[in-house]
Amino acid sequence: MAVPLILKRVATGIGIRKLISKDTKQAEIPQGQVNKIKRGLGNFAKGIVIKTQTNSKQVIRKVNKFESALERAIDKGIKQAGFQLLDIIRTKTQKGIDFNSKPFAPYSEGYLKRLQKEGKETNVDLWYSGKMLGALTPNQAITKTGKHKITLGFARAEERNKALWNQVINSPKREFFGFNNRTEKIINKSFNQFIEKELKRARI
Protein backbone atom coordinates (compact mmCIF):
# COMPACT_ATOMS: atom_id res chain seq x y z
CA MET A 1 0.00 0.00 0.00
CA ALA A 2 1.32 3.49 -0.90
CA VAL A 3 1.12 6.32 1.66
CA PRO A 4 0.55 9.84 0.13
CA LEU A 5 3.98 11.46 0.12
CA ILE A 6 2.78 15.05 0.63
CA LEU A 7 4.70 15.67 3.82
CA LYS A 8 8.40 16.06 4.32
CA ARG A 9 7.86 15.45 8.00
CA VAL A 10 4.80 13.93 9.65
CA ALA A 11 4.03 14.37 13.34
CA THR A 12 1.69 11.63 14.48
CA GLY A 13 -1.32 12.13 16.77
CA ILE A 14 -3.54 15.19 17.10
CA GLY A 15 -0.71 17.57 16.12
CA ILE A 16 -0.74 16.63 12.39
CA ARG A 17 -1.70 20.02 11.05
CA LYS A 18 1.19 21.45 9.06
CA LEU A 19 2.62 20.98 5.63
CA ILE A 20 6.17 22.22 5.08
CA SER A 21 7.34 22.79 1.52
CA LYS A 22 9.68 25.00 -0.49
CA ASP A 23 6.82 27.23 -1.64
CA THR A 24 5.00 27.78 1.66
CA LYS A 25 6.33 28.10 5.15
CA GLN A 26 3.06 26.98 6.73
CA ALA A 27 -0.21 25.63 5.46
CA GLU A 28 -3.30 24.10 6.95
CA ILE A 29 -4.18 20.54 5.87
CA PRO A 30 -7.87 19.88 5.56
CA GLN A 31 -9.22 17.51 8.22
CA GLY A 32 -10.30 15.05 5.54
CA GLN A 33 -6.75 14.86 4.24
CA VAL A 34 -5.41 14.40 7.77
CA ASN A 35 -7.80 11.50 8.33
CA LYS A 36 -6.73 10.01 5.02
CA ILE A 37 -3.10 10.23 6.05
CA LYS A 38 -3.89 8.66 9.42
CA ARG A 39 -5.70 5.81 7.75
CA GLY A 40 -2.80 5.38 5.34
CA LEU A 41 -0.26 5.31 8.17
CA GLY A 42 -2.42 2.90 10.12
CA ASN A 43 -2.70 0.52 7.20
CA PHE A 44 1.01 0.89 6.49
CA ALA A 45 1.83 -0.07 10.09
CA LYS A 46 -0.09 -3.30 9.69
CA GLY A 47 2.36 -4.42 7.09
CA ILE A 48 1.70 -6.44 3.97
CA VAL A 49 -0.43 -9.53 4.27
CA ILE A 50 0.17 -12.15 1.63
CA LYS A 51 -2.43 -14.84 1.18
CA THR A 52 -1.24 -18.03 -0.48
CA GLN A 53 -2.84 -21.24 -1.55
CA THR A 54 -0.75 -24.38 -1.37
CA ASN A 55 -1.10 -27.87 -2.78
CA SER A 56 -0.01 -29.35 0.56
CA LYS A 57 -2.52 -32.20 0.34
CA GLN A 58 -1.20 -33.22 -3.04
CA VAL A 59 2.38 -32.96 -1.76
CA ILE A 60 1.57 -35.13 1.26
CA ARG A 61 -0.05 -37.71 -1.00
CA LYS A 62 3.04 -37.77 -3.22
CA VAL A 63 5.32 -38.11 -0.19
CA ASN A 64 3.23 -40.99 1.14
CA LYS A 65 3.24 -42.62 -2.28
CA PHE A 66 7.01 -42.18 -2.48
CA GLU A 67 7.53 -43.72 0.97
CA SER A 68 5.32 -46.70 0.12
CA ALA A 69 7.10 -47.23 -3.19
CA LEU A 70 10.49 -46.93 -1.50
CA GLU A 71 9.52 -49.45 1.19
CA ARG A 72 8.41 -51.96 -1.42
CA ALA A 73 11.50 -51.36 -3.52
CA ILE A 74 13.82 -51.86 -0.54
CA ASP A 75 12.08 -55.08 0.48
CA LYS A 76 12.43 -56.44 -3.05
CA GLY A 77 15.94 -55.09 -3.39
CA ILE A 78 17.35 -56.69 -0.25
CA LYS A 79 15.84 -60.04 -1.18
CA GLN A 80 17.50 -59.73 -4.56
CA ALA A 81 20.76 -58.82 -2.77
CA GLY A 82 20.46 -62.03 -0.75
CA PHE A 83 20.10 -64.15 -3.86
CA GLN A 84 22.99 -62.29 -5.47
CA LEU A 85 25.24 -63.02 -2.49
CA LEU A 86 24.12 -66.65 -2.54
CA ASP A 87 25.05 -66.91 -6.21
CA ILE A 88 28.47 -65.34 -5.57
CA ILE A 89 29.18 -67.73 -2.67
CA ARG A 90 28.17 -70.78 -4.71
CA THR A 91 30.15 -69.62 -7.76
CA LYS A 92 33.32 -68.99 -5.75
CA THR A 93 32.97 -72.29 -3.88
CA GLN A 94 32.55 -74.24 -7.11
CA LYS A 95 35.72 -72.55 -8.39
CA GLY A 96 37.56 -73.77 -5.30
CA ILE A 97 38.12 -70.33 -3.76
CA ASP A 98 36.98 -68.84 -0.45
CA PHE A 99 35.03 -65.61 0.01
CA ASN A 100 38.31 -63.66 -0.18
CA SER A 101 39.03 -65.31 -3.56
CA LYS A 102 41.90 -67.37 -2.13
CA PRO A 103 42.24 -71.05 -3.16
CA PHE A 104 40.89 -73.62 -0.71
CA ALA A 105 43.37 -75.84 1.05
CA PRO A 106 43.60 -79.25 -0.71
CA TYR A 107 41.67 -82.23 0.59
CA SER A 108 43.50 -84.78 2.71
CA GLU A 109 44.79 -87.92 0.99
CA GLY A 110 42.28 -90.04 2.84
CA TYR A 111 39.34 -87.92 1.70
CA LEU A 112 40.65 -87.84 -1.87
CA LYS A 113 40.81 -91.66 -1.93
CA ARG A 114 37.24 -91.80 -0.68
CA LEU A 115 36.05 -89.46 -3.43
CA GLN A 116 37.91 -91.46 -6.07
CA LYS A 117 36.50 -94.72 -4.77
CA GLU A 118 32.96 -93.32 -4.93
CA GLY A 119 33.52 -91.88 -8.39
CA LYS A 120 33.10 -88.27 -7.29
CA GLU A 121 34.94 -85.17 -8.41
CA THR A 122 38.13 -84.46 -6.51
CA ASN A 123 38.03 -80.69 -7.02
CA VAL A 124 38.02 -78.80 -3.72
CA ASP A 125 34.54 -77.35 -4.14
CA LEU A 126 32.85 -78.57 -0.93
CA TRP A 127 30.36 -80.43 -3.09
CA TYR A 128 30.06 -83.99 -1.89
CA SER A 129 26.31 -84.41 -2.11
CA GLY A 130 25.33 -80.82 -2.85
CA LYS A 131 23.08 -80.75 0.20
CA MET A 132 25.12 -78.24 2.18
CA LEU A 133 25.17 -75.52 -0.45
CA GLY A 134 21.64 -76.49 -1.47
CA ALA A 135 20.45 -75.69 2.06
CA LEU A 136 21.91 -72.19 1.89
CA THR A 137 18.92 -69.93 1.29
CA PRO A 138 18.19 -66.24 1.87
CA ASN A 139 15.53 -65.66 4.47
CA GLN A 140 14.14 -62.16 4.89
CA ALA A 141 13.64 -61.20 8.51
CA ILE A 142 12.52 -58.10 10.43
CA THR A 143 14.36 -57.92 13.73
CA LYS A 144 14.06 -55.65 16.74
CA THR A 145 16.99 -53.62 15.45
CA GLY A 146 14.99 -52.42 12.46
CA LYS A 147 13.52 -53.30 9.10
CA HIS A 148 15.15 -54.12 5.82
CA LYS A 149 17.51 -56.89 6.77
CA ILE A 150 18.31 -60.04 4.89
CA THR A 151 19.74 -63.10 6.60
CA LEU A 152 21.54 -65.72 4.59
CA GLY A 153 21.55 -69.03 6.44
CA PHE A 154 21.23 -72.78 6.21
CA ALA A 155 17.75 -74.22 6.16
CA ARG A 156 18.67 -77.48 7.94
CA ALA A 157 20.73 -78.02 11.11
CA GLU A 158 22.64 -80.95 9.60
CA GLU A 159 23.92 -78.81 6.72
CA ARG A 160 24.63 -75.94 9.08
CA ASN A 161 26.90 -78.25 11.08
CA LYS A 162 28.74 -79.24 7.91
CA ALA A 163 29.27 -75.57 7.09
CA LEU A 164 30.50 -74.92 10.63
CA TRP A 165 33.00 -77.75 10.25
CA ASN A 166 34.39 -76.37 6.98
CA GLN A 167 34.30 -72.74 8.04
CA VAL A 168 35.48 -72.84 11.66
CA ILE A 169 36.35 -76.20 13.18
CA ASN A 170 38.32 -78.07 10.55
CA SER A 171 42.02 -77.52 10.03
CA PRO A 172 42.72 -76.25 7.49
CA LYS A 173 39.63 -74.05 7.31
CA ARG A 174 37.82 -73.46 4.06
CA GLU A 175 35.98 -70.18 4.62
CA PHE A 176 33.38 -70.10 1.89
CA PHE A 177 30.58 -68.47 3.87
CA GLY A 178 31.05 -64.70 3.82
CA PHE A 179 31.87 -61.75 1.61
CA ASN A 180 34.69 -59.26 1.17
CA ASN A 181 34.67 -55.53 0.40
CA ARG A 182 34.66 -56.09 -3.35
CA THR A 183 31.59 -58.32 -3.14
CA GLU A 184 29.87 -55.80 -0.89
CA LYS A 185 30.48 -53.01 -3.41
CA ILE A 186 29.13 -55.17 -6.24
CA ILE A 187 25.96 -55.94 -4.30
CA ASN A 188 25.52 -52.31 -3.19
CA LYS A 189 25.82 -51.11 -6.76
CA SER A 190 23.23 -53.63 -7.96
CA PHE A 191 20.93 -52.70 -5.06
CA ASN A 192 21.12 -48.97 -5.80
CA GLN A 193 20.47 -49.54 -9.49
CA PHE A 194 17.46 -51.70 -8.63
CA ILE A 195 16.00 -49.05 -6.27
CA GLU A 196 16.44 -46.31 -8.86
CA LYS A 197 14.75 -48.45 -11.50
CA GLU A 198 11.82 -49.29 -9.22
CA LEU A 199 11.22 -45.65 -8.27
CA LYS A 200 11.26 -44.61 -11.92
CA ARG A 201 8.73 -47.32 -12.61
CA ALA A 202 6.51 -45.93 -9.85
CA ARG A 203 6.41 -42.57 -11.72
CA ILE A 204 6.49 -40.39 -8.62
C-alpha positions in Angstrom: 0.0 0.0 0.0 1.3 3.5 -0.9 1.1 6.3 1.7 0.6 9.8 0.1 4.0 11.5 0.1 2.8 15.0 0.6 4.7 15.7 3.8 8.4 16.1 4.3 7.9 15.4 8.0 4.8 13.9 9.7 4.0 14.4 13.3 1.7 11.6 14.5 -1.3 12.1 16.8 -3.5 15.2 17.1 -0.7 17.6 16.1 -0.7 16.6 12.4 -1.7 20.0 11.1 1.2 21.5 9.1 2.6 21.0 5.6 6.2 22.2 5.1 7.3 22.8 1.5 9.7 25.0 -0.5 6.8 27.2 -1.6 5.0 27.8 1.7 6.3 28.1 5.1 3.1 27.0 6.7 -0.2 25.6 5.5 -3.3 24.1 7.0 -4.2 20.5 5.9 -7.9 19.9 5.6 -9.2 17.5 8.2 -10.3 15.0 5.5 -6.8 14.9 4.2 -5.4 14.4 7.8 -7.8 11.5 8.3 -6.7 10.0 5.0 -3.1 10.2 6.1 -3.9 8.7 9.4 -5.7 5.8 7.7 -2.8 5.4 5.3 -0.3 5.3 8.2 -2.4 2.9 10.1 -2.7 0.5 7.2 1.0 0.9 6.5 1.8 -0.1 10.1 -0.1 -3.3 9.7 2.4 -4.4 7.1 1.7 -6.4 4.0 -0.4 -9.5 4.3 0.2 -12.2 1.6 -2.4 -14.8 1.2 -1.2 -18.0 -0.5 -2.8 -21.2 -1.6 -0.8 -24.4 -1.4 -1.1 -27.9 -2.8 0.0 -29.3 0.6 -2.5 -32.2 0.3 -1.2 -33.2 -3.0 2.4 -33.0 -1.8 1.6 -35.1 1.3 -0.1 -37.7 -1.0 3.0 -37.8 -3.2 5.3 -38.1 -0.2 3.2 -41.0 1.1 3.2 -42.6 -2.3 7.0 -42.2 -2.5 7.5 -43.7 1.0 5.3 -46.7 0.1 7.1 -47.2 -3.2 10.5 -46.9 -1.5 9.5 -49.4 1.2 8.4 -52.0 -1.4 11.5 -51.4 -3.5 13.8 -51.9 -0.5 12.1 -55.1 0.5 12.4 -56.4 -3.0 15.9 -55.1 -3.4 17.3 -56.7 -0.3 15.8 -60.0 -1.2 17.5 -59.7 -4.6 20.8 -58.8 -2.8 20.5 -62.0 -0.8 20.1 -64.2 -3.9 23.0 -62.3 -5.5 25.2 -63.0 -2.5 24.1 -66.6 -2.5 25.0 -66.9 -6.2 28.5 -65.3 -5.6 29.2 -67.7 -2.7 28.2 -70.8 -4.7 30.1 -69.6 -7.8 33.3 -69.0 -5.8 33.0 -72.3 -3.9 32.6 -74.2 -7.1 35.7 -72.5 -8.4 37.6 -73.8 -5.3 38.1 -70.3 -3.8 37.0 -68.8 -0.5 35.0 -65.6 0.0 38.3 -63.7 -0.2 39.0 -65.3 -3.6 41.9 -67.4 -2.1 42.2 -71.1 -3.2 40.9 -73.6 -0.7 43.4 -75.8 1.1 43.6 -79.2 -0.7 41.7 -82.2 0.6 43.5 -84.8 2.7 44.8 -87.9 1.0 42.3 -90.0 2.8 39.3 -87.9 1.7 40.6 -87.8 -1.9 40.8 -91.7 -1.9 37.2 -91.8 -0.7 36.0 -89.5 -3.4 37.9 -91.5 -6.1 36.5 -94.7 -4.8 33.0 -93.3 -4.9 33.5 -91.9 -8.4 33.1 -88.3 -7.3 34.9 -85.2 -8.4 38.1 -84.5 -6.5 38.0 -80.7 -7.0 38.0 -78.8 -3.7 34.5 -77.3 -4.1 32.8 -78.6 -0.9 30.4 -80.4 -3.1 30.1 -84.0 -1.9 26.3 -84.4 -2.1 25.3 -80.8 -2.8 23.1 -80.8 0.2 25.1 -78.2 2.2 25.2 -75.5 -0.5 21.6 -76.5 -1.5 20.5 -75.7 2.1 21.9 -72.2 1.9 18.9 -69.9 1.3 18.2 -66.2 1.9 15.5 -65.7 4.5 14.1 -62.2 4.9 13.6 -61.2 8.5 12.5 -58.1 10.4 14.4 -57.9 13.7 14.1 -55.6 16.7 17.0 -53.6 15.4 15.0 -52.4 12.5 13.5 -53.3 9.1 15.1 -54.1 5.8 17.5 -56.9 6.8 18.3 -60.0 4.9 19.7 -63.1 6.6 21.5 -65.7 4.6 21.6 -69.0 6.4 21.2 -72.8 6.2 17.7 -74.2 6.2 18.7 -77.5 7.9 20.7 -78.0 11.1 22.6 -81.0 9.6 23.9 -78.8 6.7 24.6 -75.9 9.1 26.9 -78.2 11.1 28.7 -79.2 7.9 29.3 -75.6 7.1 30.5 -74.9 10.6 33.0 -77.7 10.3 34.4 -76.4 7.0 34.3 -72.7 8.0 35.5 -72.8 11.7 36.4 -76.2 13.2 38.3 -78.1 10.6 42.0 -77.5 10.0 42.7 -76.3 7.5 39.6 -74.1 7.3 37.8 -73.5 4.1 36.0 -70.2 4.6 33.4 -70.1 1.9 30.6 -68.5 3.9 31.0 -64.7 3.8 31.9 -61.7 1.6 34.7 -59.3 1.2 34.7 -55.5 0.4 34.7 -56.1 -3.3 31.6 -58.3 -3.1 29.9 -55.8 -0.9 30.5 -53.0 -3.4 29.1 -55.2 -6.2 26.0 -55.9 -4.3 25.5 -52.3 -3.2 25.8 -51.1 -6.8 23.2 -53.6 -8.0 20.9 -52.7 -5.1 21.1 -49.0 -5.8 20.5 -49.5 -9.5 17.5 -51.7 -8.6 16.0 -49.1 -6.3 16.4 -46.3 -8.9 14.8 -48.4 -11.5 11.8 -49.3 -9.2 11.2 -45.7 -8.3 11.3 -44.6 -11.9 8.7 -47.3 -12.6 6.5 -45.9 -9.8 6.4 -42.6 -11.7 6.5 -40.4 -8.6 
